[in-house]
């Protein structure tokens, strides 16, 4: 192939890429979206690396330029960079596109809330039982505690605490050990020290995802941009979505889909919450026994010295 023909093929591929992007009407024209309508549109125009490699190269270059200039990949990240945003998308997929449209935002939102509310309550970002301290989670300080105060569990700005906790999803910083132990009586110096190292020193995956085998309450925890996920919150979401899908499949119409969806979501979430809570307690108990064995071993060794 001559240089002129190669250049023309590259341009043709770029033009077909632009046509495919326009026809696909994507919200996020990302090069990472391998299952997007863009791929189908481009294939329908006879572009492939096997049959038309030069056109495919031109299309790829145009696709990358489209992604960069339209914040395609970054848009996906911005949209799904929080666990609750991912859960929301999961709820939408579970309900189904057609049912989602028929029910409308209010009814689908109510179905989703039957999953999202118990999931977030069990995540550990706030303590639903701690009403007097603006739902402050155990072991964490208030963001607006008085400057220099000894007990940072008290706040001077209750309204801002609620805003940060429920709108921004911030749990606050860990308390010092002595105060955290008042919240969590079985907290040990070893667990506290390991958690603090994970919390402050571990960079995690690109600073976005951190994993700790034991949080302050002794259970495994994943933090996505600082938002905690544990076994109980994960099982609540997973079984809640499964319950929603199973209930909606049996519904003969939109009205029944709403009612059954709410019931399925509620029962599924409750079941997942029980399962996850039992698993968390078993893990925490096992970790406490390990620490006790370690303390006993250290005591025996020190007595012998």
N, C-alpha and C positions, 0 to 999 in steps of 0.2 A: 504494500500500500504506500502510495506517494505521500509526502508531507502534506500536500494540499488536501488529498482525500482524507487523511487522518484528521486534519484540522476541521474539515467539514463534518466528519462523523462525530467528533467531539462536540461541536456546536449543535448538531442535530440531537445528540443525546441530552445536552443541556436544555434544549428547547422542549423535548419530550418530558423531561423531568419537571420543568415549570408547568407544563400542561397537566401532568399527573397530580402535582401538588394542588393546583387550582381545583381539579375535579374531585380530589379526595376530601376537601373541606376539613382538614385536620385542625384540631385545636392546638396541638403541639407537633409541628413538623420536625420530629426528632429522627436522627439517623439510627438511634437505638431501637426505635419502634419497628420491630421486624414483622409484626402482624397487622400493620396499618393498611388502610385502603389505598394508600400511595403505591404500595408494592403491586397490588392487583392492577391498578391503573397503568403503571409503567410496563408491566408484563403484557397488558392488552395492546400496547403500542409497539410490541416486538423488540423490547430492549432486554438483553440478558448478557451476562459475561461469557456464556458459552457460545451463543450465536452471533452477537454483535458486541464484542469486547470494547471497541473504541467508543461506541455510543454509550455503553454501560459506564465507562470511565468518565465520559462527559456528564452523564446523569448523576454519578456519584459526586463529582465536583460541585455541580449545581445544588445537589441535595445538602451538602455540607454548608454551602454558602447560605442556603435557605434556612437551615437550622441556626446558624450563627446570627444572622440578621433578624430572625424572628424569635430568638430565645427559645428554640424548640426543646432541646434537652434540658436547659435551665428551667424552662417552664414546667416540665415534668417534675423536676426536683422541687421547685417552689410549691407545686400542687400537692406532692405526696411526701413532703419531708417531715411529716408528723404522724405518729401512729394512729391518731384519731382520723386524720384525712384518709389514710389507707383503709381504716375500718369503714368509713363512710362510703368509699368506693366499693368495698366488699358487700355492704348492705345493698347498694344500688344493683350490683351484679346478681346478688342472690334473689332479689325481688323480681328482676327481669325487666328489660327495657320497655316492653309493651305495658306490663302491669304498672311499672313505675310511672309511665305517662298517664295511664288511666286513673290511678289513685290520686295523683297530684302531690305537691310538696308537703302539705299538712299531714295527710294520712301516712305517706311514706316516712315522714319525719317521726311520727308517733311510733311506727314499727321500729325504726332505727333506734329510737330512744330506749325502747325496751331492751336493747342490746348494749347501747353505748353507756347508759347510766350505771348499770351494775359493773360493766367492764372498767370504767374510770374509777368507780368507788373502790374496786379491789386492786387497782394499779399501785396504790400507795402514794399518789401525788397529793392526796388530801385524806383526812380522816373524817368520814361522814358523821361519826359519833361525837366529835370534838367541836360542838357548836359554840361553846363559850369562848374558844380561842380561834374563832374564824376558820374552823376545820383544819387547823395546823396538824400535819402528819407527825406521828411519834418520832422523836429523835431529831427533829428539824426546828430551826429557829424561825421566828417571825422576820419578815423582810424589813419591817419598820419598827423594830424594837428600839427602845430609847438608847441613845448613844452612851456607851460605857456601862450599860446595865449588866448586872451579874446574871440575871435570869432573862434570857432572850426569848422566852416563850410568851412574853407579854408584848403587846403592840401598842403603838401610839396612833396608828392609822388603820383602823379596822376596815374601812371602805376600800382602801388601796390593797390591803391584804387579800380581800375577797376578789378584787379585780385581777391581781397577779395570779392568784391560785386557780381561778376558774376560767378567766379569759386568756391569760398568757400561759397557763399551765406550769407555773413555777412552784416548786415545793419549798424553796428556801435552802439555806446552807445547813449542814449538820451542826448540831449543838456540840459543846465540849463534852468530854466523856462523862463527867460527874452528873451533869444535867440530863444528858441523853439516857443515862442509866435510871434516872428517876422515872422517865417515860417507859423504858424497856428494862424491867428488873433483871432479866437473864442476860443482859448485854455484858460481854466479857471484854477486857482490855485487848485480847488477841483479835477478836472479831472486829472490834472498833478500829484498831490500828490497821488491819488489812483492808477494811472498807475505806478508810481515809486515804490509804495509798492508792487504791483503785479509783477513788473519787477525784483526787487532785493530781496524781502523778501519771496515771495511765492515760495515754493519748487516744487509745482505742483505734477504731477504723476511721482514718482521716479526721479524727476529732468528732465524728458524728455518732458513732455507736460504741458504747462501752459495755463490757460484760463483767459482772462480779459474781463469784460463786456464793457469796453470802452478803446480803445487805445488813443494815443495822438490826433487823429482826431475825436474821439467820437464814434467809431463803435466797435462792439464786435470783438475779435481777439483771435485766438488760435496760440500758438507758439510751434512748434515741433522741439526740439533741437535748439531753437532760430529762426527758420524760420517761418515767419508769414503767417497765413491763415485767410482770412475774408470772409464775405458773397459773395462779388463780385468774388473773386478768386475761391471759391467753386462752385458757379453757373456756372461760365465760364467753368470750367473743366467738371462738370456734364453734362451740356447741349451740350458742345462740343463733349463729348464721345457719347451721345445719337444721335447727328446729324451724326457723323461718322458711327455708327452702322446702322442707317436707310439708309444712302446713299449707303454703301457697299452692303447691302442686295439686292438692286435693280440692281446691276451691273452684266451684263452677263459674263464678263471676267476680267482678271487682269488689262488690260489697262484701261478699264472703271472703275474698282474698284479704281484705283489710282486717276483718275480725279474726280470721284464722292466723293471719300473719302476726298480729299483736300477741295472740295466745301462744303461737309457736315460738316467737322470739322470747317471750317472757319465761315460758317453761324451759326452753333450751338454755337460756342464760342462767336461770336458777340451778339447773342441773350442772352446767359447767362450773358455776361458782362453788357448788358443794364439792365437786370432784377436785377442782384446783385447790380449794382451801384445805381439804384433807391431805393432798399431796404436799402442799406447803408445810403443814404442821408436821408431817412425817419427816420431811427433809430437815426442818428446823430441829426436831427432836434428835435426829441422827447426828446433826452437827454439834448439838449440845453434849451428847454422849462422847463424841470424839474429843471435844475440848476437855471434858472431865477426865477422860483417860490420859490426855496429855498432861493435865495438871497433877494427876496422881503419880504419873511416871516421873515428872520433874521433882515432886516432893520426895519420892523414894530415893532418887539420885542425890538430892541435896542432903537427905538424912544420912546417907552412906559416906558422904564426903567428910 
